[in-house]
Amino acid sequence: MSPDQVIAHLKKHVLFQGCTDAFLNDLAEKAVLQRLSKGQVLFLQHDEAKRFFLVLKGWIKLYRETLDGAQAIVDVVPSGQMFGEAPLFLDHTSSFGAEATDVSEVISLPLQPLEAELKKNPAFALEMLKHMAQRQQNQERELEHRDLQTAPQRIGCFILRLAKQDAEGSVTLHLPYDKNLVAQRLGMQPETFSRALSKLKKATNMEVKGSTIRLESLQTLAEFCCAGCSSTFPCGDLTSK
Amino acid sequence: MSPDQVIAHLKKHVLFQGCTDAFLNDLAEKAVLQRLSKGQVLFLQHDEAKRFFLVLKGWIKLYRETLDGAQAIVDVVPSGQMFGEAPLFLDHTSSFGAEATDVSEVISLPLQPLEAELKKNPAFALEMLKHMAQRQQNQERELEHRDLQTAPQRIGCFILRLAKQDAEGSVTLHLPYDKNLVAQRLGMQPETFSRALSKLKKATNMEVKGSTIRLESLQTLAEFCCAGCSSTFPCGDLTSK
């Protein structure tokens, strides 16, 4: 991949939109395109972190793992989003592992020029603060939902957030990855997920065939899920997609 | 409280240790000491945020609340720590409410000079990024523990993190606030907490009298809890207290 192509991808991410050419060139020069097969590990938790990543294709699972192999999913990162920059602000070791859940492509970028730019460019540092604050707010919501939403509500919320928030009438959606991974993403055992999905379908007249979901209206689903949430629908942190 | 006293308190927080006198004076000039009674609300979720806070005494509960009054605790902030700066990087509304869980004192500080300083001082912005990354890592750990630790392990982990991490032999600790709030902090119903605490006591020979906890050794407790965690004891994010 040419440096120009890397820069074009970077400029699609809000964090890099106001950046200087010099900085973007510096990043792009040392960028590497990595193609990953399904299940391929990109790095492990506790690894020394020297690079961060922008997803171009597929899904990257970020996870934390105990010695006996139990995994908690931190995030499943879609194309267009980045991960792996936080170690720059901590002890330069990664607090999670990263693994492709499907055939994926990522651009691997060096952390060093990112750090140098943050040190001299306060406008860029402020963009990075916005980026991290957004992620922090997402985690707060996630923790809230673990406490206050039922399992069917949590699955419903996951689905609701896939939709164009102002869609009217009946809506067809597609699960972005397989149900086992959705269950794991939501911190549920597969059996719990299965039972909760049945309840959700009954409560909201939702139809599910494979990965395709059909809803009579988003509003019905929102009424069901958002009763267990401190925010109101449409979700403030989602722009109209 | 005089501006000099405010500055002395600010300088105890790592975020403000490298700051210029001009900036600290600016913050201190508009600082207000607020005394709160037990249960007093400082601000509500969704309020417009114009100030941030440094806790001097007591405990401030940060929480998110659904329309029907169910609460999820985001954090319980001890003295010496700050909260309420994140809205600066989002939409200037607070993503949680704040309430004193005991007689408390906070210094209320204006967000505007903080924003101005971040815009012109990249070294300060980098300190703020470190501060937020640390908080993000704490939330990741919290989400991991919800997925992977049992209820007794989670209570044990809460207690373990109160201790001086390199303490040897038998250890006496004090719960920082009442058991109901600890339960709520951990996202547990009081009955679940009660049952889990009994199991924890049996499994680790822990004695609990009121808010006083006696352990034969930290190591026994760590062996019990850390089996359900992706990190190892002593906890990397805690300095030796």
Interface residues (C-beta under 8 A of the other chain):
Chain A: Q45 R64 E65 T66 L67 D68 A70 Q71 A72 I73 V74 A86 L88 F89 L90 D91 S95 F96 L118 K119 K120 N121 P122 A123 A125 L126 M128 L129 K130 M132 A133 Q134 R135 Q136 Q137 Q139 E140 E142 L143 E144 R146 D147 L148 G187 A227 G228 C229 S230 G236
Chain B: Q45 R64 E65 T66 L67 D68 A70 Q71 A72 I73 V74 A86 L88 F89 L90 D91 S95 F96 L118 K119 K120 N121 P122 A123 A125 L126 M128 L129 K130 M132 A133 Q134 R135 Q136 Q137 Q139 E140 E142 L143 E144 R146 D147 L148 G187 A227 G228 C229 S230 G236
